[in-house]
């Protein structure tokens, strides 16, 4: 029997039933019982719904509303109730004690009581006193055993059925044997130890993971100060088998129901034992510091004035792949920003329902683009795959035209002034095909009237005008190259500004669905990067260029669906395709007339689309998979 349809209780019940055991789950919440009977899961956990349905259908998983019903045929009872941390760092054992009292009143035969909840040292003595107070005798009426869980939210079913180890803490060899038999079908080392050592194994494991997260964040701060790419440093470290990649990704810190709570509890255990845990305190302080750092950077980005400034927060769960917002650092951060006067708009692909029900008054949106609408700042606070796929470049220029102008038009002007003052011979400007807008006429020719439909495109066109002015007025030879959809190796598919081709390649290689804006029939004149390099060298060395603009492309076009087909063929894998709303400010078709570049620069595409795709796919396929790390 297992008490409670909470996270650990339901996962443990369903997985034990999957292993062939008959399991009864007792829960007094009639609504939750009805939900599970209907095959619904009250939280997000991949694969759990299928296990519950199989267990219910086979009869191996049973649901009950009373302890008497659950105990009828039970030989082993698991206590898997919540043990939250109190403000002073002590573990709240009230639910464990209450469970012990209920069992003490109702036990009818000798029963093994297995504590699966994460509890501090001495808990078994507290539970034993509760049972003894009701006349129960250890070894005659009950046996206590610790069976700590090592489940990661979002991976709990996999972790239960493919454990790294099974820890059994009990003194009686027969009790150990019975618990070992429960997990006999699982291939994993079994460690039989004392009750208290089993508890410390759980605490120490989570404290060590927390330490790795804090180390990664400390290293990120150091690398940032030294101008070093921390991602490359950590990737190099991770190839050492003694270190590995897991839990070594910088971020906002560790949160959730386990790591911080267990670290604080271990600190409290040390203090109670008279030992000063200075290192563990430093791990915790680094985590608190990381929250302050995020808030400070957000404040700096908005010129230290958050009053009535809108901040979009993407990510509410304590880590990707779960709906759990308990002790989420993202939530702590957004409330700190709120207290400084910021207006928060929030979104999480899995945790919106929990956030709405838990944090009343928080503005939660179901669409990430709607969340970012009108915001002064977007904070991505967990590593959800959906956020990696977002394309916020055009919405950003639409929502912040001033910033787009400052970076593109004003930035170009500053460079032109510096170049003219330094006596530079030739200034080559990277313009964009977006200046043509969405005019239906194809191909795009340089003598067409520009019709930009986004602030980004308008700012790029302004840069062209400045180049022309400096050529005519200041005698600085300039050329503006209008790039059409450049692609190639070394593009970062994880960047929010990444082009469609590296994104599609990365998603296909990783087995993720392709996110396609609109119907996918929009077409582009895709240009391999070597062609752009060639054009820039020709423009730098050419003669008689006085502010001219020229198209740099291949002079051919493919739809996004055709690009997806080519990538699938090269990768050898079919990808699911998911269509989303069209992007605002996006153009429908691009196709370049490159005759002017041919005439003025003697430009010719040196690498065609298919060859460029072969090279690009080969590059991404040769890269090691990105490592991941997350809370417990």
C-alpha positions as CSV (number, residue, x, y, z in Angstrom):
1,X,0.0,0.0,0.0
2,X,1.1,3.5,-0.7
3,X,-0.4,6.6,1.0
4,X,-1.1,9.5,-1.3
5,X,-1.5,10.3,-5.0
6,X,1.1,13.0,-4.9
7,X,4.2,13.1,-7.1
8,X,6.3,10.4,-5.4
9,X,3.3,8.3,-4.4
10,X,1.7,8.1,-7.8
11,X,4.9,7.5,-9.7
12,X,6.0,4.8,-7.2
13,X,2.5,3.1,-7.3
14,X,2.3,3.0,-11.1
15,X,5.8,1.8,-11.5
16,X,5.5,-1.0,-8.9
17,X,2.3,-2.1,-10.6
18,X,4.2,-2.1,-13.9
19,X,6.7,-4.5,-12.3
20,X,3.9,-6.9,-11.6
21,X,3.0,-6.1,-8.0
22,X,-0.5,-5.4,-6.7
23,X,-0.5,-1.9,-5.3
24,X,-3.3,0.0,-3.5
25,X,-3.0,3.8,-3.3
26,X,-4.9,5.5,-0.5
27,X,-5.9,9.2,-0.8
28,X,-8.6,11.1,1.0
29,X,-9.0,13.6,-1.8
30,X,-12.1,12.4,-3.6
31,X,-11.5,14.8,-6.6
32,X,-8.0,13.5,-7.1
33,X,-9.2,9.9,-6.8
34,X,-11.8,10.6,-9.5
35,X,-9.3,12.3,-11.7
36,X,-6.8,9.3,-11.6
37,X,-9.7,6.8,-12.0
38,X,-10.5,8.6,-15.3
39,X,-6.9,8.1,-16.5
40,X,-5.9,11.8,-15.8
41,X,-2.7,12.8,-14.1
42,X,-2.8,15.8,-11.7
43,X,0.7,16.9,-12.7
44,X,3.0,16.7,-15.8
45,X,5.2,13.6,-15.9
46,X,6.0,12.0,-19.3
47,X,5.0,8.3,-19.6
48,X,3.1,8.2,-16.3
49,X,-0.4,8.3,-17.7
50,X,0.2,5.2,-19.8
51,X,1.5,3.3,-16.8
52,X,-1.5,4.4,-14.7
53,X,-3.9,3.3,-17.4
54,X,-2.2,-0.1,-17.7
55,X,-2.2,-0.6,-14.0
56,X,-5.9,0.2,-13.6
57,X,-6.9,-1.9,-16.5
58,X,-4.9,-4.9,-15.3
59,X,-6.2,-4.6,-11.7
60,X,-2.6,-4.3,-10.3
61,X,-3.2,-0.7,-9.5
62,X,-6.1,-0.1,-7.1
63,X,-7.4,3.2,-5.7
64,X,-8.9,3.5,-2.2
65,X,-10.3,6.4,-0.1
66,X,-9.7,4.8,3.4
67,X,-6.7,3.4,5.2
68,X,-8.7,0.4,6.3
69,X,-9.3,-0.6,2.7
70,X,-5.7,-0.1,1.7
71,X,-4.3,-2.1,4.6
72,X,-6.6,-5.2,4.0
73,X,-3.9,-7.3,2.2
74,X,-0.9,-5.1,2.5
75,X,2.4,-6.5,3.6
76,X,4.5,-3.4,2.8
77,X,3.3,0.2,3.4
78,X,5.1,3.1,1.8
79,X,5.0,6.5,3.5
80,X,5.6,9.0,0.6
81,X,4.1,12.2,2.1
82,X,5.5,15.7,1.6
83,X,8.3,16.9,4.0
84,X,8.7,20.6,3.3
85,X,11.3,22.8,4.9
86,X,10.3,25.2,7.7
87,X,11.6,28.7,7.7
88,X,14.4,27.8,10.2
89,X,15.7,25.0,7.9
90,X,14.2,22.2,9.9
91,X,12.2,19.6,8.0
92,X,8.5,19.6,8.7
93,X,7.7,16.0,9.7
94,X,4.0,16.6,10.6
95,X,2.7,14.6,7.7
96,X,5.1,11.7,8.4
97,X,4.0,11.7,12.1
98,X,0.4,11.9,11.1
99,X,0.8,8.9,8.8
100,X,2.5,7.0,11.6
101,X,-0.3,7.7,14.0
102,X,-2.9,6.5,11.5
103,X,-1.0,3.3,10.9
104,X,-0.5,2.7,14.6
105,X,-4.3,2.8,15.1
106,X,-5.1,0.4,12.2
107,X,-2.4,-2.2,11.8
108,X,-3.8,-5.7,12.0
109,X,-0.8,-7.8,11.1
110,X,3.0,-7.4,11.0
111,X,3.8,-4.8,8.4
112,X,6.9,-3.4,6.9
113,X,6.7,0.4,7.0
114,X,8.9,1.8,4.2
115,X,9.7,5.5,4.4
116,X,10.1,6.9,0.9
117,X,9.8,10.6,1.9
118,X,13.1,12.5,2.3
119,X,13.5,12.9,6.1
120,X,16.3,13.9,8.5
121,X,18.3,11.7,10.8
122,X,16.4,10.5,13.8
123,X,13.1,10.2,11.9
124,X,12.9,6.5,12.4
125,X,13.1,7.0,16.2
126,X,10.3,9.6,16.1
127,X,8.1,7.3,14.1
128,X,8.9,4.4,16.4
129,X,7.9,6.4,19.4
130,X,4.6,7.2,17.8
131,X,4.0,3.5,17.1
132,X,5.2,2.4,20.5
133,X,2.8,5.0,22.1
134,X,-0.1,3.0,20.6
135,X,1.2,-0.3,22.0
136,X,2.8,-1.5,18.8
137,X,6.1,-3.4,19.2
138,X,8.9,-3.3,16.7
139,X,9.7,-6.7,15.2
140,X,6.3,-8.0,16.2
141,X,3.8,-5.5,14.7
142,X,6.0,-3.6,12.4
143,X,9.4,-3.1,10.9
144,X,10.8,0.3,9.7
145,X,12.9,0.6,6.6
146,X,14.2,3.6,4.6
147,X,13.9,3.4,0.8
148,X,14.9,6.9,-0.5
149,X,13.8,7.9,-3.9
150,X,16.1,9.4,-6.6
151,X,13.6,10.6,-9.1
152,X,14.0,13.7,-11.3
153,X,10.8,15.5,-12.2
154,X,10.2,15.1,-15.9
155,X,12.2,11.9,-15.9
156,X,10.7,10.1,-12.9
157,X,9.2,7.1,-14.8
158,X,12.5,6.4,-16.5
159,X,14.5,6.9,-13.3
160,X,12.3,4.5,-11.4
161,X,12.4,1.8,-14.0
162,X,16.1,2.3,-14.8
163,X,17.6,3.3,-11.5
164,X,21.3,4.1,-10.9
165,X,21.1,2.4,-7.5
166,X,18.6,1.0,-5.0
167,X,19.2,1.9,-1.4
168,X,17.6,-0.1,1.4
169,X,18.1,1.1,5.0
170,X,17.1,-1.5,7.6
171,X,18.7,-3.6,10.3
172,X,16.6,-6.8,9.8
173,X,18.0,-9.1,7.0
174,X,14.5,-10.5,6.3
175,X,13.1,-7.0,5.8
176,X,16.0,-6.1,3.5
177,X,15.2,-9.3,1.5
178,X,11.6,-8.5,1.1
179,X,12.3,-4.9,-0.1
180,X,15.0,-6.2,-2.5
181,X,12.4,-8.6,-3.9
182,X,10.1,-5.6,-4.8
183,X,12.8,-4.3,-7.2
184,X,14.2,-7.7,-8.4
185,X,13.3,-6.9,-12.0
186,X,15.3,-3.8,-12.1
187,X,18.9,-4.0,-13.1
188,X,20.8,-1.7,-10.7
189,X,23.2,-2.1,-7.8
190,X,21.5,-2.6,-4.5
191,X,23.0,-1.1,-1.4
192,X,21.8,-2.5,1.9
193,X,22.8,-0.3,4.8
194,X,21.4,1.2,8.0
195,X,18.4,3.4,8.2
196,X,20.3,6.6,8.9
197,X,23.0,6.0,6.3
198,X,20.3,5.6,3.7
199,X,18.9,9.0,4.6
200,X,22.3,10.7,4.4
201,X,22.9,9.1,1.0
202,X,19.9,10.9,-0.3
203,X,20.8,14.2,1.4
204,X,24.4,14.0,0.3
205,X,23.4,13.1,-3.3
206,X,21.2,16.2,-3.7
207,X,23.7,18.4,-1.9
208,X,26.4,17.3,-4.4
209,X,24.2,18.1,-7.4
210,X,23.4,21.5,-5.9
211,X,27.1,22.1,-5.5
212,X,27.7,21.3,-9.2
213,X,25.0,23.9,-10.2
214,X,26.6,26.5,-7.9
215,X,30.0,25.7,-9.3
216,X,28.8,26.2,-12.9
217,X,27.3,29.6,-11.9
218,X,30.5,30.6,-10.1
219,X,32.5,29.6,-13.2
220,X,30.1,31.5,-15.5
221,X,30.7,34.7,-13.4
222,X,34.4,34.2,-13.6
223,X,34.4,33.6,-17.3
224,X,32.1,36.6,-18.0
225,X,34.6,38.8,-16.1
226,X,37.5,37.4,-18.0
227,X,35.9,37.5,-21.5
228,X,35.8,33.7,-21.8
229,X,33.0,31.6,-23.2
230,X,31.8,29.5,-20.3
231,X,29.9,27.1,-22.5
232,X,33.1,26.0,-24.3
233,X,34.9,25.7,-20.9
234,X,32.2,23.5,-19.5
235,X,32.0,21.4,-22.7
236,X,35.7,20.8,-22.5
237,X,35.4,19.8,-18.8
238,X,32.5,17.5,-19.4
239,X,34.5,15.1,-21.6
240,X,36.5,14.1,-18.5
241,X,34.6,10.9,-17.3
242,X,35.4,12.0,-13.7
243,X,33.4,15.2,-14.2
244,X,30.7,14.6,-16.9
245,X,28.2,17.1,-18.3
246,X,25.2,16.7,-16.0
247,X,24.2,19.5,-13.7
248,X,27.0,21.8,-15.1
249,X,24.9,24.3,-17.0
250,X,25.0,27.9,-15.8
251,X,21.5,29.4,-15.1
252,X,19.5,31.1,-12.4
253,X,20.4,28.4,-9.8
254,X,18.8,25.3,-8.3
255,X,15.2,25.3,-7.0
256,X,12.3,22.9,-6.8
257,X,11.1,20.7,-4.0
258,X,14.4,18.8,-3.5
259,X,17.8,20.3,-4.0
260,X,17.6,23.4,-1.9
261,X,15.4,21.8,0.8
262,X,17.7,18.8,1.2
263,X,20.8,21.0,1.2
264,X,19.3,23.2,4.0
265,X,18.3,20.1,5.9
266,X,21.8,18.6,5.6
267,X,23.2,22.0,6.9
268,X,20.7,21.7,9.8
269,X,21.8,18.1,10.5
270,X,25.4,19.2,10.7
271,X,24.6,22.1,13.0
272,X,22.7,19.8,15.3
273,X,25.6,17.4,15.4
274,X,28.0,20.3,16.3
275,X,29.7,20.5,13.0
276,X,30.1,23.8,11.1
277,X,29.2,23.1,7.4
278,X,31.0,26.1,5.9
279,X,31.2,24.6,2.4
280,X,27.6,23.7,2.2
281,X,26.7,27.2,3.3
282,X,28.8,28.6,0.5
283,X,26.9,26.4,-2.0
284,X,23.6,27.8,-0.7
285,X,24.8,31.4,-0.6
286,X,26.0,31.2,-4.2
287,X,22.4,30.1,-5.1
288,X,20.9,33.1,-3.3
289,X,23.5,35.3,-4.9
290,X,22.5,34.0,-8.4
291,X,18.9,35.2,-7.7
292,X,20.2,38.7,-6.8
293,X,22.4,38.7,-9.9
294,X,19.4,38.1,-12.2
295,X,17.4,40.8,-10.6
296,X,20.4,43.2,-10.8
297,X,20.9,42.5,-14.4
298,X,17.3,43.0,-15.2
299,X,17.4,46.3,-13.3
300,X,20.5,47.4,-15.1
301,X,18.9,46.6,-18.5
302,X,16.1,49.0,-17.7
303,X,18.3,51.8,-16.4
304,X,17.6,51.0,-12.8
305,X,14.0,52.0,-13.1
306,X,11.5,49.2,-13.0
307,X,8.4,51.3,-12.1
308,X,5.6,50.5,-14.6
309,X,8.1,48.8,-16.9
310,X,6.7,45.6,-18.5
311,X,8.9,42.4,-18.1
312,X,8.0,39.2,-19.9
313,X,9.0,36.1,-17.9
314,X,9.3,32.9,-19.9
315,X,9.6,29.9,-17.6
316,X,7.7,29.5,-14.3
317,X,8.4,25.8,-13.4
318,X,11.6,25.2,-11.4
319,X,13.1,23.4,-14.4
320,X,12.1,22.4,-17.9
321,X,9.9,19.3,-18.5
322,X,7.7,19.7,-15.4
323,X,4.7,21.7,-14.2
324,X,6.0,22.1,-10.7
325,X,6.3,25.7,-9.5
326,X,7.1,24.7,-5.9
327,X,10.2,26.7,-4.7
328,X,10.8,27.9,-8.3
329,X,13.6,30.5,-8.5
330,X,11.9,32.0,-11.5
331,X,8.8,32.8,-9.3
332,X,11.0,34.3,-6.6
333,X,12.7,36.5,-9.2
334,X,9.5,37.7,-10.8
335,X,8.1,38.6,-7.4
336,X,11.2,40.6,-6.5
337,X,10.9,42.5,-9.7
338,X,7.2,43.1,-9.0
339,X,8.1,44.5,-5.6
340,X,10.3,47.1,-7.4
341,X,7.4,48.2,-9.5
342,X,7.7,46.1,-12.6
343,X,4.6,44.8,-14.4
344,X,5.0,41.0,-15.0
345,X,3.6,39.0,-17.9
346,X,4.5,35.3,-17.6
347,X,4.3,32.1,-19.6
348,X,5.3,28.5,-19.2
349,X,4.4,25.7,-21.6
350,X,3.6,23.2,-18.8
351,X,3.1,25.2,-15.6
352,X,0.6,27.9,-16.5
353,X,-2.3,26.1,-14.8
354,X,-0.3,25.6,-11.6
355,X,0.9,29.2,-11.7
356,X,-2.6,30.6,-12.1
357,X,-4.0,28.5,-9.3
358,X,-1.0,29.1,-7.0
359,X,-0.2,32.8,-7.6
360,X,-3.4,34.7,-7.9
361,X,-3.1,38.0,-9.6
362,X,-0.1,37.0,-11.8
363,X,-0.8,37.8,-15.5
364,X,-0.2,34.4,-17.2
365,X,-0.4,33.9,-20.9
366,X,-0.7,30.8,-23.0
367,X,1.3,32.1,-26.0
368,X,5.0,33.1,-25.5
369,X,4.7,35.8,-28.3
370,X,1.7,37.3,-26.6
371,X,3.6,37.3,-23.3
372,X,6.5,39.2,-24.9
373,X,4.0,41.7,-26.6
374,X,4.8,45.3,-25.5
375,X,7.5,44.2,-23.0
376,X,10.5,46.3,-22.2
377,X,12.5,43.2,-21.3
378,X,12.2,39.5,-21.8
379,X,13.7,37.1,-19.2
380,X,14.0,33.4,-20.1
381,X,14.3,31.7,-16.7
382,X,14.4,28.0,-17.6
383,X,15.8,26.0,-20.4
384,X,12.6,24.8,-21.9
385,X,13.0,23.6,-25.5
386,X,10.1,25.7,-26.7
387,X,12.0,28.8,-25.7
388,X,15.1,27.8,-27.7
389,X,12.8,27.7,-30.8
390,X,11.3,31.2,-30.3
391,X,12.1,33.7,-32.9
392,X,11.9,37.1,-31.2
393,X,14.0,39.1,-33.6
394,X,11.2,40.6,-35.6
395,X,8.8,41.0,-32.7
396,X,11.6,42.7,-30.9
397,X,12.1,45.3,-33.6
398,X,8.3,45.8,-33.9
399,X,8.0,46.3,-30.1
400,X,11.2,48.3,-29.7
401,X,11.7,50.4,-32.9
402,X,13.9,52.8,-31.1
403,X,16.3,50.1,-30.1
404,X,16.3,48.7,-33.6
405,X,17.2,52.2,-35.0
406,X,19.9,52.7,-32.4
407,X,21.6,49.5,-33.2
408,X,21.3,49.5,-37.0
409,X,20.8,53.0,-38.3
410,X,22.6,55.0,-35.6
411,X,25.3,52.3,-35.2
412,X,26.0,52.4,-38.9
413,X,26.2,56.2,-38.8
414,X,28.8,56.0,-36.0
415,X,30.9,53.6,-38.0
416,X,30.7,55.8,-41.1
417,X,31.9,58.8,-39.2
418,X,34.8,56.9,-37.7
419,X,35.7,55.4,-41.1
420,X,35.7,58.8,-42.8
421,X,37.8,60.3,-40.1
422,X,40.3,57.5,-40.3
423,X,40.7,57.7,-44.0
424,X,39.3,54.3,-44.8
425,X,39.3,53.5,-48.5
426,X,36.2,51.4,-48.7
427,X,33.2,50.9,-46.4
428,X,31.2,47.7,-47.1
429,X,27.8,47.7,-45.4
430,X,25.8,44.5,-44.5
431,X,22.3,45.3,-45.5
432,X,19.3,43.0,-45.8
433,X,16.8,41.8,-48.4
434,X,14.1,42.7,-45.8
435,X,14.2,46.3,-47.1
436,X,12.1,45.2,-50.1
437,X,9.2,44.3,-47.9
438,X,6.3,42.1,-49.0
439,X,5.8,43.6,-52.5
440,X,4.6,40.7,-54.7
441,X,6.8,41.3,-57.7
442,X,9.7,38.9,-58.1
443,X,12.6,38.8,-58.5
444,X,13.7,41.7,-56.3
445,X,15.7,44.3,-58.2
446,X,17.8,47.1,-56.8
447,X,15.8,49.7,-58.8
448,X,12.5,48.7,-57.0
449,X,11.2,51.2,-54.5
450,X,12.0,49.8,-51.0
451,X,8.9,49.0,-48.9
452,X,10.1,47.8,-45.5
453,X,7.4,46.4,-43.2
454,X,9.4,46.1,-39.9
455,X,11.5,48.6,-38.0
456,X,14.5,46.3,-38.5
457,X,14.1,46.6,-42.3
458,X,13.5,50.4,-42.1
459,X,16.7,50.8,-40.0
460,X,18.7,48.7,-42.5
461,X,17.4,51.0,-45.3
462,X,18.4,54.0,-43.3
463,X,21.9,52.6,-43.1
464,X,22.0,52.3,-46.9
465,X,21.0,56.0,-47.2
466,X,23.8,57.0,-44.9
467,X,26.3,55.0,-47.0
468,X,25.1,56.9,-50.1
469,X,25.3,60.3,-48.3
470,X,28.9,59.6,-47.1
471,X,29.9,58.6,-50.6
472,X,28.5,61.7,-52.2
473,X,29.2,64.2,-49.5
474,X,32.4,63.0,-47.7
475,X,34.1,61.1,-50.5
476,X,34.0,57.8,-48.6
477,X,33.7,54.9,-51.1
478,X,30.8,52.7,-49.9
479,X,28.9,49.6,-51.1
480,X,25.7,48.1,-49.5
481,X,25.3,44.4,-49.9
482,X,21.7,43.2,-49.5
483,X,22.1,39.7,-48.1
484,X,19.3,37.1,-48.8
485,X,18.8,34.5,-46.1
486,X,22.4,33.5,-45.3
487,X,23.1,30.1,-43.9
488,X,26.1,27.9,-43.1
489,X,28.2,26.2,-40.4
490,X,28.9,27.9,-37.1
491,X,25.4,29.5,-36.9
492,X,24.0,29.0,-33.4
493,X,20.7,27.2,-33.7
494,X,20.0,27.9,-30.0
495,X,20.1,31.7,-30.4
496,X,16.8,33.5,-30.4
497,X,18.0,35.2,-33.6
498,X,19.0,32.0,-35.4
499,X,17.9,31.5,-39.0
500,X,15.5,28.8,-40.0
501,X,18.1,26.4,-41.6
502,X,20.3,25.8,-38.5
503,X,17.2,25.5,-36.3
504,X,15.6,22.9,-38.7
505,X,18.9,21.0,-38.9
506,X,19.4,20.9,-35.1
507,X,15.8,19.9,-34.4
508,X,15.9,17.1,-37.0
509,X,19.2,15.8,-35.7
510,X,17.8,15.8,-32.1
511,X,14.5,14.3,-33.0
512,X,12.5,17.4,-32.1
513,X,9.5,18.6,-34.1
514,X,10.0,21.4,-36.6
515,X,8.2,24.6,-35.7
516,X,7.0,26.2,-38.9
517,X,5.5,29.7,-38.9
518,X,2.4,29.8,-41.0
519,X,1.8,27.2,-43.8
520,X,5.4,26.7,-44.7
521,X,4.9,27.8,-48.3
522,X,6.7,31.1,-47.8
523,X,9.9,31.0,-49.9
524,X,13.4,32.3,-49.6
525,X,16.5,32.8,-51.7
526,X,18.8,30.9,-49.4
527,X,22.5,32.0,-49.7
528,X,25.4,29.9,-48.5
529,X,27.9,31.8,-46.4
530,X,30.8,31.3,-48.8
531,X,28.9,33.3,-51.4
532,X,28.6,36.2,-48.9
533,X,32.3,36.1,-48.1
534,X,33.1,36.1,-51.8
535,X,30.9,39.1,-52.4
536,X,32.4,41.1,-49.5
537,X,35.9,40.5,-50.8
538,X,34.9,41.6,-54.3
539,X,33.2,44.7,-52.9
540,X,36.2,45.5,-50.8
541,X,38.6,45.3,-53.8
542,X,36.3,46.6,-56.5
543,X,36.5,50.1,-58.1
544,X,34.0,52.9,-58.7
545,X,31.6,52.0,-55.9
546,X,29.9,55.1,-54.6
547,X,27.1,54.1,-52.3
548,X,25.6,51.5,-54.6
549,X,23.4,48.7,-53.2
550,X,23.5,45.2,-54.7
551,X,21.7,41.9,-54.1
552,X,23.8,39.0,-52.8
553,X,22.0,35.7,-53.2
554,X,21.8,32.6,-55.4
555,X,18.9,33.7,-57.7
556,X,16.7,30.8,-56.8
557,X,14.2,30.1,-54.0
558,X,12.7,27.2,-52.0
559,X,9.8,27.0,-49.6
560,X,10.3,26.2,-46.0
561,X,8.6,22.8,-46.6
562,X,11.1,22.1,-49.3
563,X,14.0,23.0,-47.1
564,X,12.6,20.6,-44.4
565,X,12.5,17.9,-47.1
566,X,16.1,18.4,-48.1
567,X,17.3,18.3,-44.4
568,X,15.3,15.1,-43.7
569,X,16.9,13.5,-46.8
570,X,20.5,14.5,-45.7
571,X,19.9,13.5,-42.1
572,X,18.1,10.3,-42.9
573,X,15.3,11.0,-40.5
574,X,11.7,12.3,-40.8
575,X,10.7,15.1,-38.4
576,X,7.3,16.0,-37.1
577,X,6.1,19.4,-38.3
578,X,4.2,21.8,-36.2
579,X,2.7,24.9,-37.7
580,X,2.4,28.0,-35.6
581,X,1.0,31.5,-36.3
582,X,2.9,33.6,-38.9
583,X,5.5,36.0,-37.6
584,X,4.5,39.7,-37.5
585,X,6.7,41.8,-39.8
586,X,7.8,38.8,-41.9
587,X,7.8,38.8,-45.7
588,X,6.1,36.1,-47.8
589,X,8.7,35.5,-50.6
590,X,12.2,36.5,-51.4
591,X,14.0,36.0,-54.7
592,X,17.0,38.1,-55.9
593,X,18.0,39.4,-59.2
594,X,21.8,39.3,-58.9
595,X,22.6,40.7,-62.3
596,X,23.9,44.0,-60.9
597,X,26.3,42.2,-58.6
598,X,27.5,40.2,-61.5
599,X,28.1,43.3,-63.6
600,X,29.6,45.6,-60.9
601,X,31.5,43.0,-58.8
602,X,31.8,40.0,-61.2
603,X,30.0,38.1,-58.5
604,X,28.9,34.5,-59.0
605,X,27.6,32.1,-56.4
606,X,30.5,29.8,-55.6
607,X,28.4,27.2,-53.7
608,X,24.9,26.2,-54.7
609,X,22.1,25.5,-52.2
610,X,22.3,21.7,-52.2
611,X,26.1,21.7,-51.7
612,X,25.8,24.3,-49.0
613,X,23.2,22.2,-47.3
614,X,25.4,19.1,-47.4
615,X,28.2,21.1,-45.8
616,X,26.0,22.6,-43.2
617,X,24.3,19.4,-42.2
618,X,27.7,17.6,-42.0
619,X,29.0,20.3,-39.7
620,X,26.1,20.1,-37.3
621,X,26.0,16.3,-37.3
622,X,29.7,16.4,-36.3
623,X,29.1,18.5,-33.2
624,X,28.6,16.8,-29.8
625,X,25.1,16.9,-28.4
626,X,24.4,19.8,-26.1
627,X,24.6,18.8,-22.5
628,X,21.7,19.4,-20.1
629,X,21.4,20.0,-16.4
630,X,18.4,20.5,-14.2
631,X,17.2,20.4,-10.7
632,X,16.1,17.2,-9.0
